[in-house]
Amino acid sequence: MLAVVFQVRGLDTRQPALNVLLWQRALDPEQGKWSLPGGRLDDDEDLTSSVRRQLAEKVDLRELAHLEQLAVFSDPHRVPGVRTIASTFLGLVPSPSTPTLPPDTRWHPV
C-alpha cells in the first residue's frame, strides 16, 4: 500500500506551492532514502482503512480532505524477491491544516 499525499503549502506567502509528503526509510536496502508512506494490508482490513491507518501510524497524518485509489501495480518483476502487489492512493490535506509530522517525515516541493 502506497499513499501519494499532496498539500498546497505556503498560503501565507506570495507563492503557494504543491508539496508531496515523503518519509525516510528506516530499513535496508533503502535505508535513509525518501519514499512514499505506506505499508502492508492487515488480514482484517480493507484497502482504504489500511491506507488511513498507515498514514496515522507512520507519519501521524489523520486529516485528509480527499482520498481515492489511483492504481494497482502488479508486474511480477516490479521488485526483486517475493512478488509484491502495490495499491496506490491519492490523498489531499486541506491547505489550512498544519499537521505535526515525525522527524523522519517531511513535505517536499513537487
C-alpha positions in Angstrom: 0.0 0.0 0.0 1.4 3.4 -1.0 0.0 6.8 -0.5 0.8 9.9 -2.6 -0.3 12.8 -0.3 -0.3 16.4 -1.5 -0.9 19.7 0.1 -0.6 23.3 -1.2 1.7 24.9 1.3 2.8 28.5 1.8 -0.7 30.1 1.6 0.5 32.8 4.0 3.2 33.8 1.5 3.0 35.1 -2.1 3.9 31.8 -3.8 2.0 28.8 -2.5 3.4 25.5 -3.9 2.2 22.0 -4.3 4.1 19.6 -1.9 4.2 15.9 -1.5 4.6 14.0 1.8 7.7 11.7 2.0 9.3 9.7 4.8 12.8 8.4 5.2 13.0 4.6 5.0 14.4 3.1 8.2 15.5 -0.3 6.9 18.0 -1.6 4.4 18.3 -1.9 1.5 16.8 1.5 1.0 17.6 3.0 4.5 17.7 6.8 4.5 16.1 7.2 1.1 12.9 9.3 0.8 9.8 7.3 0.0 6.0 7.5 -0.2 4.4 6.4 3.1 2.8 3.0 3.1 2.8 -0.5 4.4 1.1 -3.8 4.4 -2.5 -4.7 4.4 -3.7 -6.4 7.6 -5.8 -9.5 7.3 -8.9 -7.8 8.8 -9.0 -4.5 6.9 -10.0 -3.2 3.5 -7.6 -1.1 1.4 -9.0 2.3 2.4 -8.9 1.5 6.1 -5.3 0.3 5.7 -4.0 3.4 4.0 -5.7 5.6 6.6 -4.1 3.5 9.4 -0.7 3.6 7.7 -0.8 7.4 7.4 -2.0 7.8 11.0 0.5 5.4 12.5 3.6 6.0 10.4 3.5 9.8 9.7 0.8 10.9 12.2 -1.4 12.3 9.4 -5.1 12.0 10.3 -6.8 14.8 8.5 -7.4 14.2 4.8 -9.8 16.3 2.6 -9.8 13.6 -0.1 -8.6 10.0 -0.5 -9.0 7.9 -3.6 -7.5 4.7 -5.0 -5.3 5.5 -8.1 -3.8 2.4 -9.5 -2.5 -1.1 -8.8 1.0 -2.2 -9.7 1.2 -6.0 -10.2 4.0 -6.8 -12.6 5.7 -9.9 -11.2 9.1 -8.4 -11.8 8.3 -4.9 -10.3 10.6 -5.5 -7.3 13.2 -8.3 -6.6 12.3 -11.1 -4.3 8.8 -12.1 -3.3 6.1 -10.8 -5.7 4.6 -7.6 -4.2 1.4 -6.0 -5.4 1.1 -2.3 -4.6 -2.2 -0.4 -4.5 -1.7 3.4 -4.6 -3.9 6.1 -3.2 -4.1 9.8 -3.7 -4.6 11.9 -0.6 -5.1 15.6 -0.2 -4.5 17.5 3.0 -6.6 20.7 3.5 -4.4 23.8 2.9 -5.1 25.5 6.3 -4.1 22.3 8.1 -0.6 22.1 9.6 -0.2 18.5 10.7 2.7 17.7 13.1 5.0 15.2 11.5 7.6 12.9 13.0 11.3 13.8 12.4 11.6 11.2 9.6 8.7 12.8 7.6 8.8 16.0 5.6 6.9 17.9 2.9 8.9 18.2 -0.4 8.1 20.7 -3.2 6.8 18.9 -6.3 
